[in-house]
Amino acid sequence: MNITAQNTFTTPVLIQSGNSFDITISGTFVATVVLQRSKDQTTWLDVASFTAPVENTGSAGSAWYFRVGVKTGAFTSGTVVVDLFD
């Protein structure tokens, strides 16, 4: 997914307990990209933030929805290319 504006997130992915997931952030951008998790897809909690391209692996201690994106006020310019998959 390409992000070119603030308040833009990937579609949430449900990661089951004990499973891992991969995050890829690439592109040329000035922004703070956040990984968030939620139990109900309404209340989102920041888990990690990134200001440069990265590849990362995470795991879920219990079943959580995860998404990656840029919050309001955290985007300046460029294109953030993000992938989140289990």
Order of alpha helices (4+ residues) and beta strands (2+ residues): beta-beta-beta-beta-beta-beta-beta-beta-beta
